[in-house]
Amino acid sequence: MSFEPKILGFLCNWCSYAGADLAGVSRIQYPPNLRVIRVMCSGRVDPEFIFEGLLTGLDGVIVMGCHPGDCHYLEGNYEAEMKFHMVQKFLKLLHMDQRVHLEWVSASEGSRFAEVISHFTEQIKNLGPTPLKDEQLARELRPKLKAIKLAATSYRIRALVGRERDITQNENVYGEKIPPEEFDQLLTQTVLDEYHRARIQLALQESPKSVKELATELQLDPSEVLDNIIVLKNRGTVTMEQIIENTPIYVSLMEVME
């Protein structure tokens, strides 16, 4: 049987949703694989929505908004672009970044809407079904996707992404301006740090563990695990539960994440 992907689309009310409507009214043909959620602005699409969609078994997720400069809310699509940049960095850790896409479509571009959906559907068909449909791969990937979803809620990540344009385009109080490539390196490292911390938090939710046990389970260097635990302790999300034969045992203070 041929593979027909399940694709979720977040379409902004003012442009891309209207473009989809025009495509329908104009009877322009495009693949029927897309299921649409209409949002008031592409900037409203929280990265958690995308990760949750992938966790439920979707094969692809596309976010569509107004062209830059045409946003009904002035800068909503710029926010969407910054969030999507971060989403891509997270998903590259799992080699799933090609399963999400961001595109601009105006209300008058019905034919372009159809072209975008056709191209993305073909891209997902070439990739094949989501790896979460494979039982063995799912056991490995699902905890990592949950960690990514948790990491994306980090205040450090949200603050950095939310200030990207300000940091790279405006000078600070010392007259300094961070080059875009330097900011990109900073974001890449922050994404990796928060991902590891989220994995540690979720592992400690399952049961209390030592640094050595965490390092073995997560395949990380023990010194890296310890550094991240210190950060998590300072945040109040992890604490030392007890000491067994001179070995500290840590436990998560977070509520259990489904």
C-alpha positions as CSV (number, residue, x, y, z in Angstrom):
1,M,0.0,0.0,0.0
2,S,1.2,3.5,-0.8
3,F,2.1,5.7,2.2
4,E,-0.3,8.7,2.7
5,P,1.2,11.0,5.4
6,K,-0.8,12.7,8.1
7,I,0.2,16.4,8.1
8,L,-1.0,19.1,10.5
9,G,-1.0,22.7,9.4
10,F,-1.2,25.8,11.6
11,L,-2.6,28.5,9.4
12,C,-2.9,32.2,10.3
13,N,-6.4,33.6,10.0
14,W,-5.6,36.6,7.9
15,C,-3.4,35.3,5.2
16,S,-2.6,31.6,4.8
17,Y,-6.1,30.4,5.9
18,A,-7.6,32.8,3.5
19,G,-5.2,31.5,0.8
20,A,-6.3,28.0,1.5
21,D,-9.9,29.2,1.2
22,L,-9.1,30.8,-2.1
23,A,-7.5,27.6,-3.3
24,G,-10.7,25.7,-2.5
25,V,-13.0,28.3,-4.1
26,S,-10.8,28.3,-7.2
27,R,-10.9,24.4,-7.3
28,I,-7.2,24.2,-7.3
29,Q,-6.1,20.6,-6.7
30,Y,-3.6,19.7,-3.9
31,P,-3.1,16.6,-1.7
32,P,-5.8,15.9,0.9
33,N,-3.3,15.0,3.6
34,L,-3.4,18.3,5.4
35,R,-5.5,18.8,8.6
36,V,-5.8,22.5,9.5
37,I,-5.9,24.4,12.8
38,R,-6.6,28.0,12.3
39,V,-4.8,30.4,14.6
40,M,-5.1,34.2,14.7
41,C,-1.4,34.6,14.0
42,S,1.6,32.3,13.1
43,G,3.4,33.9,16.1
44,R,0.7,32.2,18.3
45,V,2.0,28.7,17.5
46,D,3.9,27.6,20.5
47,P,6.8,25.1,19.8
48,E,5.1,22.8,22.3
49,F,2.2,22.4,19.8
50,I,4.6,21.2,17.1
51,F,6.4,18.7,19.4
52,E,3.1,17.4,20.8
53,G,1.9,16.9,17.2
54,L,5.0,14.8,16.4
55,L,4.5,12.9,19.7
56,T,1.0,11.9,18.7
57,G,2.3,10.3,15.6
58,L,1.9,12.9,12.9
59,D,4.3,12.5,9.9
60,G,4.7,16.3,9.4
61,V,3.8,19.7,10.7
62,I,3.7,22.9,8.7
63,V,3.2,26.5,10.0
64,M,2.0,29.1,7.5
65,G,1.7,32.8,8.0
66,C,1.7,36.2,6.4
67,H,4.7,37.4,4.4
68,P,7.2,39.4,6.5
69,G,6.1,43.0,6.7
70,D,2.4,42.1,6.1
71,C,1.5,40.6,9.5
72,H,-1.8,41.8,10.9
73,Y,-0.2,42.1,14.3
74,L,3.0,43.8,12.9
75,E,5.7,41.4,14.1
76,G,3.9,38.1,14.8
77,N,5.4,36.3,11.8
78,Y,8.9,37.4,12.9
79,E,8.2,35.8,16.2
80,A,7.1,32.6,14.4
81,E,10.3,32.6,12.4
82,M,12.4,32.9,15.6
83,K,10.5,30.1,17.3
84,F,10.8,27.9,14.2
85,H,14.5,28.5,14.1
86,M,14.7,27.1,17.6
87,V,12.4,24.2,16.8
88,Q,14.6,23.2,13.9
89,K,17.7,23.1,16.2
90,F,15.9,20.8,18.7
91,L,14.7,18.4,16.0
92,K,18.1,18.2,14.3
93,L,19.2,16.4,17.5
94,L,16.8,13.6,16.5
95,H,17.2,14.0,12.7
96,M,13.6,15.0,12.4
97,D,14.0,18.6,11.3
98,Q,12.8,17.9,7.8
99,R,9.4,16.9,9.1
100,V,8.5,20.5,10.0
101,H,8.3,23.5,7.7
102,L,7.5,27.2,7.9
103,E,6.1,29.1,4.9
104,W,4.5,32.4,4.0
105,V,1.3,32.6,1.9
106,S,-0.9,35.6,1.4
107,A,-4.7,35.7,1.1
108,S,-4.4,36.2,-2.7
109,E,-2.0,33.2,-3.2
110,G,-4.4,30.3,-3.6
111,S,-2.2,28.6,-6.2
112,R,0.9,29.1,-4.1
113,F,-0.8,27.6,-1.1
114,A,-1.5,24.5,-3.2
115,E,2.1,24.3,-4.5
116,V,3.5,24.6,-0.9
117,I,1.2,21.8,0.4
118,S,2.0,19.6,-2.6
119,H,5.7,20.1,-2.2
120,F,5.7,19.4,1.6
121,T,3.5,16.4,1.2
122,E,5.9,15.0,-1.4
123,Q,8.8,15.7,0.9
124,I,7.1,13.8,3.8
125,K,6.3,10.9,1.4
126,N,10.0,10.6,0.5
127,L,10.9,10.6,4.2
128,G,8.4,7.9,4.9
129,P,6.2,7.4,8.0
130,T,7.2,8.9,11.3
131,P,9.8,6.8,13.1
132,L,7.5,6.7,16.1
133,K,5.4,4.2,14.1
134,D,8.2,1.7,14.5
135,E,7.9,0.1,18.0
136,Q,11.6,-0.2,18.6
137,L,12.5,3.3,17.3
138,A,9.6,4.7,19.3
139,R,10.9,3.4,22.6
140,E,14.1,5.3,21.9
141,L,12.7,8.5,20.3
142,R,9.6,9.2,22.5
143,P,11.5,10.0,25.7
144,K,13.8,12.3,23.7
145,L,10.9,14.1,22.0
146,K,9.3,14.5,25.5
147,A,12.6,16.0,26.7
148,I,12.7,18.4,23.7
149,K,9.1,19.4,24.5
150,L,10.1,20.1,28.1
151,A,13.3,21.9,27.2
152,A,11.4,24.3,24.9
153,T,9.5,25.6,27.9
154,S,12.8,26.6,29.6
155,Y,12.8,30.3,30.6
156,R,16.4,30.5,29.3
157,I,15.3,29.3,25.8
158,R,12.2,31.5,25.7
159,A,14.1,34.6,26.8
160,L,16.9,34.0,24.2
161,V,14.5,33.4,21.3
162,G,12.2,36.3,22.3
163,R,15.1,38.7,22.2
164,E,16.9,37.5,19.1
165,R,16.1,40.5,16.9
166,D,16.9,43.0,19.8
167,I,20.2,41.3,20.6
168,T,21.4,41.0,17.0
169,Q,20.1,44.3,15.6
170,N,20.5,46.8,18.5
171,E,23.4,47.8,20.6
172,N,23.4,47.1,24.3
173,V,24.3,49.6,27.1
174,Y,28.0,49.1,26.3
175,G,27.5,49.9,22.6
176,E,28.0,46.3,21.6
177,K,25.9,44.3,19.1
178,I,26.1,40.5,18.8
179,P,26.7,39.3,15.2
180,P,23.9,36.9,14.0
181,E,26.4,34.0,13.6
182,E,27.6,34.4,17.2
183,F,24.0,34.5,18.4
184,D,23.3,31.3,16.4
185,Q,26.2,29.5,18.1
186,L,24.8,30.7,21.5
187,L,21.4,29.4,20.7
188,T,22.7,26.1,19.4
189,Q,24.6,25.5,22.7
190,T,21.7,26.6,24.8
191,V,19.4,24.2,23.0
192,L,21.8,21.3,23.6
193,D,22.2,22.3,27.3
194,E,18.5,22.5,28.0
195,Y,17.9,19.2,26.1
196,H,20.3,17.4,28.3
197,R,18.8,19.0,31.4
198,A,15.3,18.0,30.4
199,R,16.4,14.4,29.8
200,I,17.9,14.3,33.3
201,Q,14.7,15.7,34.8
202,L,12.6,13.1,33.1
203,A,14.9,10.3,34.0
204,L,14.7,11.4,37.7
205,Q,10.9,11.5,37.5
206,E,11.0,7.7,36.7
207,S,13.1,6.9,39.8
208,P,15.8,8.5,42.0
209,K,19.3,8.0,40.5
210,S,23.0,8.7,41.0
211,V,25.1,10.7,38.6
212,K,26.8,7.5,37.4
213,E,23.4,5.9,36.8
214,L,22.2,8.9,34.9
215,A,25.4,9.0,32.8
216,T,25.0,5.4,31.9
217,E,21.3,5.6,31.0
218,L,21.6,8.8,29.0
219,Q,25.0,8.0,27.5
220,L,26.5,11.3,28.8
221,D,29.8,12.1,30.5
222,P,29.4,11.9,34.3
223,S,31.0,15.4,34.7
224,E,28.5,16.8,32.2
225,V,25.6,15.2,34.2
226,L,26.9,16.6,37.4
227,D,27.3,20.2,35.9
228,N,23.7,20.0,34.7
229,I,22.4,18.7,38.0
230,I,24.0,21.7,39.8
231,V,22.1,24.0,37.4
232,L,18.8,22.1,38.0
233,K,19.3,22.2,41.8
234,N,19.7,26.0,41.6
235,R,16.5,26.1,39.6
236,G,14.7,24.1,42.3
237,T,13.7,21.3,40.0
238,V,16.1,18.6,41.3
239,T,17.3,17.8,44.8
240,M,19.5,15.3,46.6
241,E,17.2,12.7,48.2
242,Q,19.8,10.7,50.2
243,I,23.4,9.4,50.3
244,I,24.0,5.7,49.8
245,E,27.5,4.6,50.6
246,N,28.9,8.1,49.9
247,T,27.0,8.3,46.6
248,P,24.4,11.1,46.4
249,I,21.0,10.0,45.0
250,Y,19.0,12.7,43.2
251,V,15.3,13.0,42.6
252,S,13.1,15.3,40.5
253,L,10.8,17.9,42.1
254,M,8.8,18.3,39.0
255,E,5.3,17.0,38.6
256,V,5.1,13.8,36.6
257,M,5.0,14.7,32.8
258,E,2.6,12.6,30.7
